[in-house]
Amino acid sequence: MRQKLALLLSSEHGGYQIPKALESFLKIPLSVLKSHRGFDRGALEMALAFSKKLKVPLQFQTYSRLLIDSNRSFDHHHLFSKYSQKLSLPQRQQVFVKYHQSYWEKNRSRIKSLLKKYDFVLHLSVHSFTPELKGIRRKNFIGLLYDPASSGEKNFCLVWKQKLKTEISPQKIRMNFPYLGKSNSLVTSFRKEFGTERYLGIELEMNQALLNKPVYWNFLKSFLPQSLSQAIETFKQAE
């Protein structure tokens, strides 16, 4: 039976902006802001490619995770970085409302609206990861993060992996790596809020080393959205 499925796209670590009024308080070196600590290099660029090719609106955040991490729940101990923890309580409250709460509410409202019209909402959160962390090299190109307890998410990722394998070596695609799909994030919080019967929260992780291969990166900006579209069609038929 063909099911009605809506796609929601988001990118939580799309930039390394810091509000001008807070620059002198935070004093974050530009080299740190532009590193993997400050944002997900290439994530917003890829998310925009998904949005353009699939004609789906994109929710994105361009303020640095070192200001406030838009991919962490309000009670997470790393919501504020070691830099932003120096802000006064009123400043942190203002940052939370303006840059975190408002972003989450935009995504929440969109999901509620889509669930009124569709059988499922597939939320794809687009991220990237540094190719080396703490001396450990990460050789895979793509990571698909999902909750193993959600049969819908697991099945969708298996379908998408099959589509990806037509152009990407299976060894370069890993499930729930470099992070676990059930770790604290925007989509894991929304799973709890909306349930897993109709909400599917998937995180796409891409190796930032791919950006050093411009021709291949440009190919992926076309292929990844195409493969996602194909996976959605296959998934709708199977459910």
C-alpha positions in Angstrom: 0.0 0.0 0.0 1.4 3.4 -1.0 1.7 5.7 2.0 1.8 9.5 2.1 5.2 10.7 3.4 6.5 14.2 3.9 10.1 15.1 4.1 11.5 17.7 6.6 15.1 18.9 6.1 17.2 20.6 8.7 20.8 21.6 9.4 21.7 22.5 12.9 25.4 23.2 12.6 25.4 25.1 9.3 27.6 28.1 10.3 30.0 29.7 12.7 28.3 33.0 13.3 28.5 34.8 16.6 26.2 37.8 17.4 28.2 41.0 17.2 27.0 42.1 20.6 28.5 38.9 22.2 31.8 38.7 20.4 33.7 40.6 23.1 32.2 38.4 25.9 32.9 35.1 24.2 36.3 35.8 22.7 36.3 32.7 20.5 39.3 32.6 18.1 38.3 32.5 14.5 40.4 29.5 13.9 38.3 27.6 16.5 35.0 28.9 15.1 36.0 27.7 11.6 37.1 24.3 12.9 34.9 21.2 13.4 34.4 22.5 17.0 32.5 25.6 15.6 30.4 24.2 12.8 29.8 21.3 10.4 31.8 22.1 7.3 29.8 21.4 4.1 26.6 20.4 5.9 24.6 23.4 5.0 25.9 23.3 1.4 24.7 19.7 1.1 21.4 20.4 2.9 20.7 23.2 0.4 21.4 20.8 -2.4 18.8 18.4 -1.0 16.3 21.3 -0.6 16.8 22.6 -4.1 16.7 19.2 -5.9 13.8 17.8 -3.9 11.9 21.1 -3.7 11.5 20.8 0.1 12.0 23.8 2.5 15.1 23.7 4.7 15.3 24.7 8.4 18.8 25.7 9.2 21.0 27.3 11.9 24.1 29.4 11.0 25.0 30.5 14.6 27.9 28.5 15.9 27.4 25.5 18.2 30.0 27.3 20.5 27.3 29.9 21.1 24.6 27.3 21.8 24.2 23.9 20.3 21.0 23.7 18.3 21.4 19.9 18.1 21.2 19.4 21.9 18.1 19.4 24.1 17.6 22.3 26.5 18.8 20.3 29.5 21.9 18.8 27.9 25.2 19.5 29.8 26.9 20.6 26.5 24.1 23.0 25.4 26.5 25.9 26.2 30.2 25.6 25.3 33.1 26.4 27.6 33.1 29.9 25.9 29.3 30.6 26.3 29.2 29.3 29.9 31.1 32.5 30.7 28.0 34.6 29.8 25.8 35.9 32.6 22.6 34.0 33.4 20.4 36.7 31.7 22.7 36.6 28.6 22.4 32.8 28.4 18.7 33.0 28.8 18.5 35.5 26.0 20.7 33.3 23.8 18.6 30.2 24.5 15.3 31.9 23.6 16.6 33.7 20.5 18.9 31.0 19.0 17.8 27.7 20.4 14.2 27.7 21.4 13.0 29.6 18.3 14.8 27.2 16.0 13.4 24.1 17.7 9.9 25.6 17.6 10.1 26.2 13.9 10.9 22.5 13.4 8.3 21.4 15.9 5.6 23.5 14.2 6.5 22.2 10.8 6.3 18.6 12.0 2.9 19.2 13.6 1.6 20.7 10.4 2.9 17.9 8.3 1.5 15.2 10.5 -2.0 16.6 10.0 -1.7 15.9 6.2 0.6 12.9 5.9 0.9 9.4 7.2 4.6 9.8 8.0 7.2 12.6 8.5 10.7 11.7 7.5 13.0 14.3 9.2 16.5 14.3 7.7 19.0 16.3 9.8 22.2 16.9 7.8 25.6 17.0 9.5 29.3 16.4 8.8 32.2 15.0 10.8 35.9 15.6 11.0 38.0 12.9 9.4 40.2 12.6 12.5 39.3 13.0 16.1 41.6 12.4 19.1 44.1 10.6 16.8 41.4 8.2 15.4 40.9 8.3 11.7 37.4 7.9 10.3 37.6 6.4 6.9 33.9 6.1 6.0 32.3 8.6 3.7 28.7 8.4 4.9 27.0 7.7 8.2 23.3 7.0 8.6 22.1 7.5 12.2 18.8 6.1 13.4 17.3 4.6 16.6 17.7 0.7 16.4 14.5 0.5 18.5 12.5 2.1 15.7 11.7 -0.4 13.0 10.6 2.4 10.6 13.9 4.3 10.9 16.0 1.1 10.7 14.1 -0.1 7.6 14.4 3.2 5.9 18.1 3.4 6.5 18.6 -0.1 5.1 16.6 0.9 2.0 18.7 4.1 1.6 21.9 2.2 2.0 21.0 0.0 -0.9 20.5 3.0 -3.1 23.7 4.6 -1.9 25.7 1.4 -2.7 25.1 1.9 -6.4 27.7 4.7 -6.4 29.5 4.4 -3.1 31.5 1.5 -1.8 29.6 -0.4 0.9 32.7 -0.2 3.1 32.4 3.6 3.0 28.8 3.6 4.3 28.3 2.9 8.0 25.2 2.8 10.2 25.2 4.7 13.5 28.7 6.0 13.0 30.6 8.1 13.9 27.8 8.7 16.5 24.9 6.6 17.8 21.5 7.5 16.4 19.9 7.4 19.8 22.3 10.0 21.3 21.0 13.4 22.4 20.0 15.5 19.4 17.1 17.3 17.8 15.7 14.2 16.1 16.0 12.0 19.3 14.1 14.6 21.3 11.4 14.8 18.6 11.1 11.0 18.6 10.1 11.2 22.3 7.7 14.0 21.6 6.0 12.6 18.5 6.6 8.9 18.8 8.1 6.6 16.3 4.9 5.4 14.7 4.7 8.3 12.3 7.9 10.3 12.9 11.2 9.0 11.5 14.3 11.0 12.6 17.4 10.2 10.5 20.7 12.0 10.7 23.0 12.0 7.7 26.7 12.4 8.6 29.3 13.1 5.9 33.1 13.0 6.1 34.5 16.5 5.8 37.4 15.0 3.8 35.0 14.7 0.9 35.2 18.5 0.5 38.8 18.1 -0.5 37.6 16.3 -3.6 35.6 19.0 -5.4 34.6 16.9 -8.4 33.3 14.1 -6.2 31.7 16.5 -3.7 29.7 18.1 -6.6 28.7 14.6 -7.8 27.4 13.8 -4.2 25.4 17.0 -4.2 23.4 15.5 -7.0 23.6 11.8 -6.1 22.7 12.0 -2.4 19.3 13.8 -3.0 18.6 11.5 -5.9 19.3 8.4 -3.8 17.1 9.8 -1.0 14.2 10.4 -3.4 14.5 6.8 -4.6 14.7 5.4 -1.1 11.5 7.3 -0.1 9.6 5.9 -3.1 10.7 2.4 -2.3 9.9 2.9 1.4 6.4 4.2 0.7 5.6 1.1 -1.5 6.9 -1.3 1.2 5.1 0.2 4.2 
